[in-house]
Amino acid sequence: MNPKKILFIKHGSLGDIISATFVFKCLRKRFNNAKIHLLTSEKYKDFLQKSNLFDLIITDNRNNNFSNLSLILKVILKKYDIVIDLQNSQRTMIYCLFFRIIKNTMWNGTRFGSSIRYYYNTNNPPHIIDGLENQIKLLGINCNTEPYLDWLKSDYKLPDQIKDKPFFIINPGCSKKSIQKRWAPLYFAEICQYLFKLNIVPVIIGSHEDTDIVNEILLKTNSVLNLLNLSPLSVIYSLSQKAIGALSNDTGPAHLIAGTGCKIHLILSSFSKISQVTPRGNNVSYTQKENINDINPQEIILALKKILDR
């Protein structure tokens, strides 16, 4: 196979995109002379543009109207040799049918209609990394499955408060759609106080969506460096390379932190599927209970002691 024009489809989420970076890098290297395009959500366009892995990024807001049909028809007319569907959703299955009917394009995916289809046990799905690796193997390509994040390197300078001090990343945020995955802010505050007593600076990261959670933590402790709205993904990458560890809910930035090799402990509810999507590696540990707030701070302190003692 020697395609001259390739389209990847990967709409989200952030954690899944970070998991898929090894595929993007692997095929960019394998087909260096090919034109490689990406169809993704608008909110990830700028983030992925910086990777320089794609010749063109097309945004798909996944509307359910005529404009979306118009977009897909325009994409089809770009005449790709192969589409690699890493989203594998109900929506992209419909896209596949349009591509196959109009242009008979080769399609690599897991859904009905794929001409190069990866089948797996739907009752026991593989971890996302294994699934992506096996899907790409059908193209005759073996990839190193380590996330590709080097492009996030920057000249970021650590704030003065942690320039010469050990620090620990605290990531308390989580999507409002996944409230079951949120550990109580009060508990995070207790962890921050514990770290501060050890002369370790807790560094809180998050975006504007996490404002309420972070403010609740700050009501209980001021012994932190607050980087709310000051920690885009490139900054999280830089912090993770120098932090002595991290504590996080099950959320996108946790995948980024884990991907740098930083030691990270995850606090998980039963809504997190460890065997399928949770970051994995020797640097990743976790505590899980059906109700996340049944996990008390003392349990997490014991887990963090293992990280700090290494």
C-alpha positions, 0 to 999 in steps of 0.5 A: 500500500502506497497511498498518496492522499490519506484522511484521518477522522478523530473528533475527540475526546482529548484523552482519546486524541492523545492516545491516537497520537502514536498512530498519527506520528507512525503513519506520517513517518511511513507515508512521508510523501503523502498528503495527510489530512485530519477531520476533527472537532473545531476545539482541537484544531489549534492544538493539533495544528501545532504538531505539524503532522497534517497537511490540512485539518478540516473541522467538523462540528458534527451538526445534524443539518444540510451544512454537515452533509455539504461538508462531507460531500466536499471532503469526499471530492478531495479523492482520498486513497484511504480514510482511517477512521479512529473515531469509529462512531455511529456518525462516522459509519454514515460517513463511510457509507457516503464515501464508499457509495460515491467514490468507493474509497478504501476505509479502515475502521471498526464499523459496518461498511469498512473495507479494511475492517477491524473486528473485536469482541464487543462484549469485551472491548480492548483498551483503546491503545490496543484497539488502535494498534490492531486496527493499523496492523491491518494496513501492514503497519506496526507502530510504537504505541507511546503517545507522541507529545514532543511537539508540545515542548516550549520555552515555558518558565516555571513560576517563581513559587516552584522554580527551585521547589518540589511541586505536585500537580493537582488536576481537580476538574472534570467535564460537567457531563461527567459529574460522577467522575468528580472527587469532592473539592474538600478532599482535594483541599486536604491533599493540598494541605498534606503536600504543603506540610511536606514542603511540596507545593501543590499546583492546581491546573484547570480551565474556566470550566473548573472555576467553581471546583477550584474556588471551593478548594481555595476556600479550604486552603491557600497553600497552593499555586493556583494556575487556573486559566493559566495552564493550557496543554503546553503548560501542563506538558512542561509542568508534568516533565518537572513535577514529582507527581500528579493527582487527577480525576479521570479527565483529558489532561490526565492522559497528557500528564501520564503520557509524559512519564510523570507519576500520576495517581487517578481517582476513579468511580465505577464510570471509568473503564480501566480496561478500555480507556484509562491511561496505563503505564508503570507511572500510573496508579489508581484508586477506584470505588463505585462512588468516587466520594467514598474514597477518603483522603487518607486512602489517597495519602497512602497512595501518594506516599508510594509515589513520594517514596520512590 
